[in-house]
Amino acid sequence: MVDTLITGGHLLTMQGDGAGFVENGAVAIEGRRIVAVGPREKVEALGPARRTIDATGKLVMPGLIDAHTHSHSDLGRGWAQEVQPWMASSYGPLMRHADERDSPIGTMLMLMEGVANGTTTFGDYDRPMDALLAVHEQFGNRAVVCENISELNWDKREEWVAQGWKPGDPTPLDPETGERTLATALALYDRWHGRDEGRLRVILGPHAPDFLSKEMLLRVQEEARKRNTLMHLHVAQDPRENNATLQRYGLRAIPFLDSIGLLAPDLIAVHLCFAEPEEVEMVVRSGAPMTCCSNSIGIIDGVVPPAWQFVQLGGTVALGSDQAPGNNSHNVFSEMRATAMYAKIAARSPLPMPAWQVLRMATIDGAKVLGIDDVVGSLEEGKEADIIMLDLTRPPLAPVLLRPARNIVPNLVYAETGSNVLMTMVAGNIIYQDGEYTNIDRHEVAARVAEASARLQDAVAADPLTHDLAITRLTNEGKI
């Protein structure tokens, strides 16, 4: 007898080279793991189950993977659009007032949104990650996280300005801050890595090539390899990176990383939106995978990340929602659609980035990028049961057409928003079902979010330096 049998629905297993469709299939789960997946008759023949979930009229598939998020900044959702440069003129001046004590409630808000929209794994990149990991642990989702390692000390910004620094200049580096943040990241690894049979994992997160010295980047790589873990690095996200490494080392960011041996299969390269074609090829040749955050980069920079070129060259791409101040949401369905659409528009062709390919980025390829594809990313015997179930009987997934051509995958990518997600399961445990969360009280969270956002608004409003920001002027003019 198995613990759980999900039966009667259509499956997308993500096995093989495509979506791995099974009509009228079933999944059997024992404890945390899938013990059988395939046609309904074959799986049901294994015997009865302690719990049976009727999936008739439903789609059963692997949970989605959001491979790059900054969860705590949800409290500033929508605060960094239509400005340039977005980080120096909006995100930084506003979010520097966020109280770290409120960071966990920002993470909780992000998880509520993502899990309700079918995301089971989050690549969270933030601080204070020790407190945020406690939220991931409570919520029940899967997480591959890192604490930000940086030699940038924003508390000294006024001192920089007094010395002549301005937005766009290379940021001064503070070795003491680098040592402190590296020590915190390593302590986080020691405390949390592998918690709950690997549901929570820790990797190392050097921030960006311009926010760390060459020596510190190599220190982080050394520490990561001692632990056989990955590095999660913003790469060519902003022109400032290229400007800084050019001034410091005579090379743009990606050639600089290559010159010191940092480009390698154990590096996750996030964004690449200001990389030249030959630099994208350099990353692919190194074996480093890419995480693409189409909505965030489209909104804050007006740039199409080179995901299609990366795939064409043979690289592996994951999808990420990045941060809510500049993206406004953590919704992997939205990321799939944007990634496919941007590639087509850039190429002036309907052929680049087909739906099945971006669906793989959101599932099995996302798992590969985070180093967990042996555990999740597809419905396969022996893998953990990270599963979502969607309603196929209502728009935008209805009607279901199976012959002579199927429409489920295109409708998932180009029309679904997450509104049809009925159930989200992680490691065999249901953490969201029919609009309710298993491990948290959404009403309590809403009250705490209101309190935290009020504190943030008051702190920002009390800072005269925020009164002349573009987004503040738009507010005062009644434009937004």
N, C-alpha and C positions, 0 to 999 in steps of 0.2 A: 504494500500500500504506500502510495506517495503522499506527500503533504498537501500539494496543491496541483490541480489540473485546470488549465485554462483551455477551453475546448469550444470548437464550433465556429471560430472566426477565421478570417484570412490572415496569413502570416507574411511578414517581410522579415526574413531571417538574416539578410545581409551576408549570407554564405555565398561563396563563389565570387565571380567578377562583377555581379550586378546587385539587384535587390533581393534575390533569393525568394521569390514569391511561392507560397504554398496555399492553394485553394482549400478551404474547409479543413484547417489544420488544428493542431493542439500542441501544448507545451506542458510537460510534466516536471514538477519541481520537488526536490527533496532537500529540506533545510534551505540553504542559501543557493543551491546549485540546480541547474537544469539537468535532468537525467534523460529526457527524451524530447525530441521536437520533430514534427513531420505531419503527414496526413492524419486526420482525426482517428480513423479506424485503427491505424497502426499504434498510435500512442495510447488510445483508450484500452487496447488489448493488454496493456501491461498490468491492468487491474484497477481497483477502486482508489479513490483519493479521500483524504480527510476533509478537504475543502475543494469544491468544484466551482469554477467561475465560468458562467455561460457567456461565451464571446460571440454568439450568433448576431450577425449584423455589425460586427466590430472588426477593427484592424488591430492585430497584436504585433508589436515590433520592439526592437531594442530601444532603451531609453536614449535620449539625445545627449550629446556631449558639448558643453560650452567650455571651450578649452582656454579661454582667457577672459577673466573678469576682474574688476576692482570693486568688491562687493560693498564696502562701507560707504562709498560715495553715493549710494542710492538716496541718501538724505538730501543731496543737492541735485536731484533729477531735473533735467531741463534747464540748467543754469549756464550752459556753455555752447550756445549755438549762434551762428551768424556773426562771429567775431574772429579777429585775426591779429596776432597768433592766439589761438584759443587757450593754451595753457598759461601763458604769461599775462594775458589780458582778461581772463575770465576764471577759468578753473582754479588756478593757483591763488589769486587774491581772494576769491570767495571761499574755497574749500579749506584754506589754511586756518579758518576759524572753527572748523569742525572739532568738537570735543572728542578725544579718543574714547572717553567713557561711553559715548553714544554709538561708537562704531559697531558693536554687536547688533544693535537694532537695525542698522542699515543692512548688515549681512542677512539678518532674518527677513527683511523686506525683499531683498534680492532673491532669496531662496523660495519664498512664497510665490513670487512671480514665475521663476524658472520652473519649479516643480509642477505648478499648475499647468504650465505649457509643455510638459513632457520631458524636461531636462532632468537627468538623473545624476550626471557627473559635472562638477564645476572645477575649472582650473583657476582657483582664486589666488590673486596676486595682490597682497595688501598688508597693512599693519594696523593695529597690533594683532598679528595672526594667532598668537596664543589664545587670546580672548575670542577671536572669530572662529577658530577651530572648535571651541566648545559649542558654538552655535551649530556648526556643521554636524558635530557629533549628536547633538540633541535632535536636530531635524530629521536625521536618518538618511540623508543623501550621501553620495560618494563624492570625494573631493581629492584633488591633487593640488596642493597649495604651496606657496612660498612666501616668505617674509622678504620685503623689499630691502636689497643690499645696495647702499649708495654712499658716495662721498659728498653728496649735496646736502647742505645744511640751510634750509629755508629760513631758519631763525636769524641767519646773518645777512638776509637779503638787504636790509636797510644799510648795513655796513658796506655791501657791494655797491649799492647805488651811490653812496657817498664817495666811493672810490672811482666812480665813473662807469660802473657796469650798467648796461641797458638790455632790455629783452632782445634776444638774437645773438648776443655775445656769448662765448663759451662760459659756462657757469664755473665759478671758482670751486676747487675741490678741497675737501677737509678730511685729511687722513684719519683723524680721530673719529669722525662720524663713520667712516668706512669700517674701521676696526670694531666699533660698537655694533653696527648693524650686522656685520658678518658674525660676530659672536652671538647675537640674538638669533640669527637664522640657524646657526649650528645647534644652539640649545633647543630650538623648536624641533629640529630634526630628531634630536635625542629623546625628547619627551613624547612626540606624537607619531613619528613615522611607523606605519604598520598597524595603527590602532584599529580594533575591531576587525581582525583578520584581514587587514589591508584595505578596508573601506576608506580609511583616511591615510593619505600618503603625503610626504613632504619632499619637495625638491628645492633647489637653490635658485634665488631670483635676483641676480645682478640687474640693476635697473636699465641702463642703456650705455652704449660705448662712450658717451660724453659725460656721464655722471660718475664714472669710475676711471681711475688711472689704469694704465696697462698693467702695472704691478698688482693692483687689486683684482682686476679681471682674471689674471692668471692664478692668484691665490684662490679665488672662488672655484675656478676650474679644478685646481688641485684638490680642494676639499670635496667637491662633488664626486670626483673620481675615486677618492678614498672610500666613499660611501656607496659607490656604484649607483649614483642617482643622476638626475638630469639637471640642466640649467635652463631657465626660462627668461629670455632676454628680449626687450624691445630693440628692434633693429631697423634702422633707416625709417623711423616713424616720422621724423621731422627734419627739415633742412638744418636745424641747429646741430644735429648729430654730425652731419657731414662737415659743416663749418668748423665745429670744434676739433674733430679728429684731423682735419686738414691743417689747422693751425698748430696742433700739438705734435702731429706725427707725419704730416705731409701726405696723408692718405685719407680718402673718404671712408665712411664707417665700415662698410663691408670689406673692402680691400685691407683695411687696418685689422679687422678681426681675423681675416684669413692670414695675414702676415705673422700674427702671434699664435696661430694654431687654435683659435677659439672656435672657428667654423668646423664642426664635426657632428657626427650622428647624435651625440649626447647634448646638443644645443637645440632648443626650440626657438626659432627665429620668428618673432611676432611683428606683423605689419608689413615691412618691406615696401611701404608705399612711396618712399622717395629713393628707391633703388633703380639704377640704370639697368637695361636688359642684360648687359654682360655681368652685372653684379648679381642679379637674380640667378643667372646660370652658375655663377661661382658658388652660391649657397647650395643649389641643387647638387652640384658636383661633390660638395663636401659631405653630403649625406644628411645634413641638418634638415628637419622638416619645417614647415611654415604654419603659423596660425594667422588666419585672415579675419579681420574685423570690418566687414564691408560697410555696415550701417554707420558705425562710429567714424571711420575714416572718411566716408562720403559726406557726413554732416559737418565734421570739424575741419576738414581739409579740402573737400571737393575733389578728392582723388580716388581713382579706381585701383585698389591693391592688385598686384600682379599674380593673382591666384591661378588664372588660366595659363599664363606663361609657365608658371611653376609646375603645374600638372603636365603640360605638354612636354616639358623637359624631363619628366619622370619623377618629380618630387611628390611628397605626401603633404596634403593640406588638411588642417583642422579649421573649424569655425569658432569664433569667439564674439561675445557681445560687448566686451570692453567695459565701459563705464557709463552710468546713467546720466550724469550731467551733460554729456555730449552725444549720447545715443538715445537716451530716453527710455530704453527698455532692455530687458534680458530675455530675449525670445529667439530661440534658435530657428524656429520656422521663418521668422522674419529675416534672419541672417542667410538662410538657404536661398530665399527668393531674391534678396538683394545681390548675393554673390553670383547667381546665375544671370540675373538681369544686367548687372553692370558689365559682365564679360561680353554679352551679346551686343549691348549698346556700344561699347568701346570698339568691338570688331565690326559693327554694322552688319551683323550676320546673326541668324537665329541658331546657328549650330554650336558655337562654343558653350562649354559648361552645361551639358545636358542635366536634366533633373536627377537622374539616377546617380550621377557623379557627385552632385552636392549633397544628396542624401547620404552617400557614403562618407563624405567629409564630416557630416553631423553624427555619424555613428562609428563604424569600424575604423575609418581613417583617423577620426578624432581620438579614438582609443589608442591607435598606434602612436600618434604624436605624443600623447601623455605617458606612453610606456605601459599601458594596461590592457592591450589588446589580447593578452593571454587570459584575461579575466572577464572582460565585457566588450561590448561593441557589436555583438552579433548574437543571435539565438542559436547556440550550439551546445551539444551535450558536454558537460564538464565546466561550462562557464557559469558565472554567477547570474542569478535571475534579476537583472536590471531590465525591466520590461514596462512598456506603456501600452495602454489600450485606448483606441479612439472609436467614436461613433461614426459608422459609415452610412447611417440612415438619414442624415440631415446635411444641408449645405454647410461648407463648400465641398464635402467629400461625396455627397450623393448627386446623381446616381452612380453606382458602381458599374463600370463596364469592363467585362473580362474577355469578350470575344468579338471580333478577331484580334482586337488590340486592347490592352488594359490601360486604364486611366488613373489608377490609384496613386502611383508615384508622382506623375505630373501635378495632380491635384494637391497632394501633400506639400509639394515644393512651391507651387505658384498660387495656391489659394488658401490653404490652411493657415490659421493664425494661432492655433493652440486651443481654440474654443471647444473643439470636439474631444479633447483629452478627458477621459473618464477615470482613468486609474494610472497611478505612477507607483512602481514597485522597485525597490532597491534591495539586492541580496535576499530576495524572497519575502521581504517585508513590504506591505502596502503603506506608503507614507502620504498618499493623497488619493481620495476617491470621492467622486460625485460632489465636487466642490468643497470638500472638507479635508483638513489635514489631520493626520493621525497623532502626531507628536507635539503639536503646538496649539495654542488657543489664538485664532486669528483676531478675535476682538481685543484681546489683551495686547497683541502686537500692534494693532491699529492705534490704541491709546498711547502706547509707548512711542510710536513713530510721531504722533502729533506733538508730544512733549519734546522730543529730541529736535524735531524740525523747528519748533518755536525757539528753542535755545540757539540753534544755528542762525536763524533769521535775525534774532536780536543781536547776536555777536557781530554778524556782518554789517548790520545797519549802524552799529556803533563805531565802525571803522570809517573815517572820512575818506580813506583811499579808495573805498568801493563805490563812492557816490558818483564818480564820473566815468565808470565803466560803460561800455557800449550797451550792454544788456540792461543796466540800470537806467540809462537815458531812454531806451526804448520803453521801459516801464513807465517812467515819468511822463513820456509823451503820449501814453495811452495806446501805443502800437501793439503791445503784447499784454 
